[in-house]
Amino acid sequence: MESSKLLLKVTVIMHFILTVWATTSSFLPDSYIYMNLFVLLIGIFSIVHNESSDAVFMFFVLHCFTIVQDMIFLGIYQPIADETVEVPNQPDSVKNRYRFSLGMCITNLIIKPVTAFLLYKVWQERQGNPVNLPFSIPGFGDGNEYRPYHDIDRSAEGYVETASTPRVMEDSRLTS
């Protein structure tokens, strides 16, 4: 399976699960789930149309919009819910459901910038110009990522690899 298609599937499934868990309590408005599910439908559309860069671009832009919108929803509705739920006369089950829902909403919000970056990378790949990074994402790309030390002559005398297992140096100056 193509790695970018797998990445899109994992992104859609992960955000779907977190969105459903975030809505287990009723402190968020209905527009939260409608917005997130609509964006995830665009994600499914980008999986089905695996040659289209426009579908991934729409998913990426709307995904970035949900980041801002989730912050607004949390800023408006969390303090209201905290005043109504976190009171002594509420049963523990209501408090626990609210806390779980809030935790999943915050977790979803924390993960969204990472997945937005990965969606940007998928969009660039579908356009035909992959993004070269100073690090590699395992299983992602064709192995032509940026490698800063690939042109070093490793056959030179005294060369020591610092990132691998230590080797015995055969230099007479170093032994007594």
C-alpha positions in Angstrom: 0.0 0.0 0.0 1.2 3.5 -0.8 2.5 5.2 2.3 0.7 8.5 1.7 -2.6 6.6 1.3 -1.9 4.8 4.5 -1.1 8.1 6.2 -4.4 9.5 5.1 -6.3 6.5 6.3 -4.6 6.6 9.7 -5.3 10.3 10.0 -9.0 10.0 9.2 -9.5 7.0 11.5 -7.6 8.6 14.4 -9.4 11.9 14.2 -12.8 10.2 13.7 -12.3 8.2 16.9 -11.1 11.2 18.9 -14.0 13.3 17.6 -16.5 10.7 18.6 -15.0 10.4 22.0 -14.9 14.2 22.4 -18.6 14.3 21.8 -19.6 11.8 24.5 -20.5 14.6 26.8 -22.8 17.4 25.6 -20.7 20.4 26.5 -19.6 21.0 22.9 -22.0 22.4 20.4 -23.4 20.2 17.6 -21.4 22.2 15.1 -18.2 20.6 16.6 -19.1 17.2 15.4 -20.7 18.4 12.1 -17.5 20.4 11.3 -15.1 17.6 12.1 -17.1 14.9 10.4 -17.4 17.0 7.3 -13.7 17.5 7.2 -13.2 13.8 7.7 -15.5 13.1 4.7 -13.2 15.3 2.7 -10.4 13.1 4.0 -12.2 10.0 2.8 -12.7 11.8 -0.6 -8.9 12.3 -0.8 -8.3 8.6 -0.1 -10.6 7.5 -2.8 -9.2 10.0 -5.3 -5.6 9.0 -4.8 -4.3 11.0 -7.8 -5.9 14.3 -7.0 -3.9 16.9 -5.2 -7.0 19.1 -4.9 -8.7 16.7 -2.6 -5.7 16.6 -0.3 -5.4 20.4 -0.4 -9.1 20.8 0.6 -8.5 18.3 3.4 -5.4 20.2 4.5 -7.0 23.7 4.5 -10.2 22.6 6.2 -8.1 20.6 8.7 -6.2 23.7 9.6 -9.5 25.6 9.9 -10.7 23.0 12.5 -7.6 23.7 14.6 -8.6 27.3 15.0 -12.3 26.4 15.4 -11.5 23.8 18.0 -9.6 26.4 20.0 -12.6 28.8 19.8 -15.0 26.0 20.8 -12.9 25.1 23.8 -12.4 28.7 24.8 -16.1 29.4 24.8 -17.8 26.2 25.9 -15.3 24.7 28.4 -15.6 27.4 31.1 -19.4 27.3 30.8 -19.4 23.5 31.1 -16.9 23.7 34.0 -19.2 25.9 36.0 -22.2 23.6 35.4 -20.6 20.2 35.7 -17.8 20.6 38.3 -20.1 21.4 41.1 -20.7 19.2 44.3 -24.2 18.2 43.5 -23.4 16.6 40.1 -23.0 12.8 40.1 -19.5 11.5 39.5 -20.5 9.8 36.3 -21.4 13.1 34.7 -18.2 14.7 35.9 -16.1 11.7 34.6 -17.9 11.8 31.2 -17.2 15.5 30.9 -13.5 15.1 31.9 -13.1 12.3 29.4 -14.8 14.3 26.6 -12.7 17.3 27.4 -9.5 15.2 27.5 -10.3 13.7 24.1 -11.1 17.1 22.6 -7.8 18.5 23.8 -5.9 15.4 22.6 -7.5 15.8 19.2 -6.5 19.4 19.1 -2.9 18.6 20.1 -2.5 16.0 17.4 -4.0 18.1 14.6 -0.9 20.3 13.9 1.2 17.2 13.4 -1.3 15.7 11.1 -1.7 19.0 9.3 2.1 18.9 8.6 1.8 15.4 7.3 -1.1 16.3 5.1 1.0 19.2 3.7 3.7 16.6 2.8 1.1 14.4 1.1 -0.2 17.3 -0.8 3.3 18.3 -2.0 4.0 14.7 -3.1 0.8 14.5 -5.1 1.8 17.7 -6.8 5.0 16.1 -7.9 7.4 18.0 -5.7 8.1 16.2 -2.4 9.2 18.2 0.6 12.8 17.4 1.6 13.2 17.4 5.3 16.3 17.2 7.5 14.8 14.1 9.1 12.9 11.1 7.7 9.5 9.8 8.6 9.8 6.0 8.6 7.9 4.4 5.8 7.1 7.7 4.2 8.7 8.8 0.9 11.0 7.1 -1.5 14.2 7.4 0.4 15.4 10.6 -1.3 15.1 12.7 1.8 17.7 15.3 2.8 20.8 13.6 4.1 23.3 16.2 5.4 26.4 14.0 5.6 26.0 11.8 2.6 29.0 13.2 0.7 31.6 12.7 3.5 34.6 10.5 2.5 34.4 7.7 5.1 37.5 6.0 3.8 39.9 8.7 5.1 42.4 7.8 7.8 41.2 8.6 11.3 37.6 8.8 10.3 35.4 7.6 13.2 31.6 7.1 13.0 30.0 8.6 16.1 26.5 7.2 15.5 27.5 3.6 15.1 29.2 1.0 17.2 32.7 2.0 18.2 35.6 0.7 16.2 39.2 0.1 17.2 41.4 2.7 15.7 44.6 1.4 14.1 46.6 4.6 14.5 50.1 4.0 16.1 50.0 7.5 17.6 47.0 6.5 19.8 48.5 3.3 21.2 51.3 3.3 23.7 
